[in-house]
Amino acid sequence: MAVLLLPFVVLFLLFYLVPIGYAIHQSFFKVRREGTFGRPETVFGGFEQYVRVFENEAFRESVGRVLLFGVVQVPVMLGLALLFALLLDSGLLPLKRFFRLAYFAPYAVPGVIAAIIWGFLYSPSLSPFSWVTERVPFMSGSLVLWSLANVTTWMFTGYNMLIIYAALKAVPQELYEAARLDGAGNIRIALSIKVPMVRPALVLTGVFSIIGTLQLFTEPQVFRSLTTAVTGSYTPNLVVFSTSVIPNFNLAAAFSVVLALATFALSFTFLRIAQRGSSL
């Protein structure tokens, strides 16, 4: 058994634990210069980089922005995923295989390509729906966050739907038969049996969505070339990327560590709330 686990353990150490440890190590150092044009020297800085992280207003604003994004986008996405999974499982939807593939197909599109496609659709001068885009400024500062939300919802709804649908297929059919004998219809069965039975899958997709929200990077990075409303500090990951390009790897490492801890805290809190709700 140990021999079989060895490849996983080695890869886990090399590509997960070692990078995390290196980032934490780098976050405790800083670059010091003697004079304006002095030779840079890396010295121990203690928690100085973390102080700079929490003093950085752009980083705080980016965290607040993605939290607002997640509060709205995640429930909408998971709600649609649940609805599509219930429709596929109901037996009422014709061409089930076609719709299952159609719902999942956007997830097969790489994130960069999806962002470029939607960016062109939002652009008044390029969109085939210019009569809409000329009247609704999808790429403006007030709407670009929700334009990004639409892109991520379009991409990941089908992925989450498959997880929920797989959980639905594992529900014993005897429960449905007993409910129908008691006079329950499809809607009643869905609300009283199916949704409670797939609660673990909803929690799992919720955790994945929280992690993905705080890691939002590809879509806003593509949108940066299409609109000035998306800046280099629009999301926390963009802040990390922009800081590393300066380059200031030590501060970027501190940003990364704080972001990772925030992601863990939110995911853990969500799990505890979900577990507490399921025990009531």
N, C-alpha and C positions, 0 to 999 in steps of 0.2 A: 504493500500500500504506500509506503514512504517513497519507493522508487517511482511509482506512478504520479505522486504529488510533486515530485522534485521539479519537473519542467515548469509547472504553474508557480511554485514557490520562487524559483529563480527569476522568472519573468516579472512576478509581483514585486520582488525586491528591487530589480533593476529599473523597472519602468513606472513604479508607483511610490514605494517607500523612499528610495534613494533620491528621486527628484524633490519629494516633499522635504526630506531632511536637508537637502542642499539649499532649497529656497529659505527654510527657516534659518539656516546658518548664515546665508548671505544677508538676510534682513537685519542682522545685528552688527553689520559693518557699514562704514561710510568711506567716501573718497575725500581726502584732505589734500589741499594744495598750499604750498608756500608762496604767497603772492598770486597775482593774477595769472601769470604764465608759468607758474611753478610746476614741477613734475608731480603728477598725481600719485598719491600714496593711499592704499587701502588700510584703514585702521579700525579698531573695535569702537563701535559707537553706542553700544548698549541698546536702550529702547528709543534712541533719538529718531530712528526712521518711523517707528510706530507713532510717536508724538506728531510727526509730520503728516502721517496718514490721517489721523483724527482731526488735525488742524486744516486739512485740505478741503475747502468748500466744494470744489468741483466733484470730488469723490463722494462727499455726502449727498450732493444733489443727484449724482448718477445712481446711488443706491436707492434714494427715494423714488427716482423715476422708474427703475425696474420693479420696485415693490408695487407701485401703482399699476404698472404694466401687468404684473402677476395677479394682483387682486381682481382685475377685470378679465384678463385673457385666459387664465387657467380654468376658472369655473365655466366660461363659455366653451372652451375647447373640450373639457371633460364632459360637459353636458351634451355637446354634439356627438362625442364619441360614444357615450352611453345610449343616446337616442338611436344612432346608426346600428349599434350592436343589438339593441332590442328589436329593431326592425328586421335585421337579418335573421334573428333567432325566432321571430314570431311566425314565420311561415307564410305571412301575408304578402311579402314583397316578391314580385315576379323577377325573373332573371337574377336570382340571388348571387350566383357566381360572378356575373358581370358587375353588379353593384359592389360586391366585396372587393373586387380588383380595382374598381373605379375609386372607392373610398381610400384604398391603400396606396394607389399609384403616386399621389403627390409626395409621399415619404421617400419614394425611390429617386426623386429629383434632388441632386446635390443642392445644399443650402445656398451656395454662391449663385448657381443657375436660377434657382427659384427667386432669389432677391433681385437678380437682373431682370427676369421676366416681369415681375410685379413692378419693378421700378419703371420699366418702359410702359407698362399699362397705366401707371399713375401719371406719367409725363404728358402734359397737354399736347406737345408737339409730336409725340411718337405714338400715343395710344390710339387704337382703333375706336375707342369710346371717347373721343375728344369732346363731344358735346356734354359729357359728364365731367371730365377732368378739367375742362375750362371753367366750370362753375363751382366745382368742389376742389379746393387746394389740398389734395392728399399729401403733398410733400412739404407743406408749410409747417412752421413750428408748432402750431396748435393741433395739427392732425397727424404729423408724421409718426408719433408714437403708436397711434392706433392703426396706421398703415402697416407698421412693422408687426403689430399684433395680428393683423389679418394674414400676413405672410406666414407667421409661425403657426397660426391656427390652421391654415390651409395645408401646411406641411405635416403637422404632427397629429391631427385629429384621427387620421386613418391608422396610424401606428398605435395609438391608445385604444382605438376601437377594436383592433385585433386582440389586444390583451384582455379586454373586457369580454369580447365574444368568445375567446377560449375559455374564460371562467364560466360563461353561460352554458357552454357545451358540456361542462363537467357537472352541472346541476342534475340530480336524478330526475328522470322523466316521470317517476311515480308521483312526485310532488305536484306536477302540473295536472296529472290525471285525477288526483284526489281533489284538487281545487276545482276542476271542471265539474266533477260529480257534485260538488257543493254549490254549483251554480255560478262560479266566478268566470268573468269574461277575460279577454286578453289584457285589457288595461289593468284590471284588478290583479291578475296574475303577475303582470310586470311590476306593479308597485309594491305588492305585498310579498312576493316570493323572489322574483328575479333580482330586483335591485338590492334587497338585503343580502342575498346569497353572493353577489359579486362585490360586496363591500371591500374585501381584502384587495381585489384588483383595482378598485377605485383609489384605495389608499396608496397602493404601489404606483399607479400612474400619477397620483398627486405628488408623491415624493419626487419622482422623475421630473415632473413639470416644474417644481420649485427649484430643483438643481439647475434645470435648463434655463429658467428665467434669469437667475443670477449669473449664468454663464453666457448670456446673450452677447454675441460678438459678430458673427458672420453677416447677418442681415444689416445691422447698422453700419458695419464697415463698408459694405457695398453701397449703401445709401449715401455715404459720405461723398462719393463721387457724383451723386445725382442731385444733392440738395445741401445748402449751407445750414439747414436746420439741424443736421446731425453733425456734431463736432467730435473732436478727439477725446472728449470726456463725457460723451453722451451716456455710456453705460460703464459699469465698473471694469469690465474686461477691456474696454477701449482705453480707459485710464491707465491700466496696467501696460497695455501695448504701447501707448504713446509715451509713457514714462521710460520704458525700456529702449525706445528708439532714440531718446535724447543724446546719449544713453545714461540712464541712472538705474543700473540693475539692482542695486541694494534697496532703493525705495520701491521699485517695481516688485521685488520679492516681498517686501513688507505689505504692499497692497494685496498681493496674492494670498498671503497668509491670513490677513484679516478677512478677505473675501471668502476663503475656504472655511474659516471659523463661523462666519455669518451664515454660510450655506448649511453647515452642519447644525447650527443652533436652530435655524428655521425648520429644517427637515425633522430634527428630533422633536421639536415642539409640535409640529403637525402630527407626527406619529403618536405622541402622547395624547393629544386631543382626540385623535381618531380612535385610539384604544379605549380612552375613557368613555367616549360616546357609544362604542360598541358594547361596553359592559353595563350600560344603563338599561 
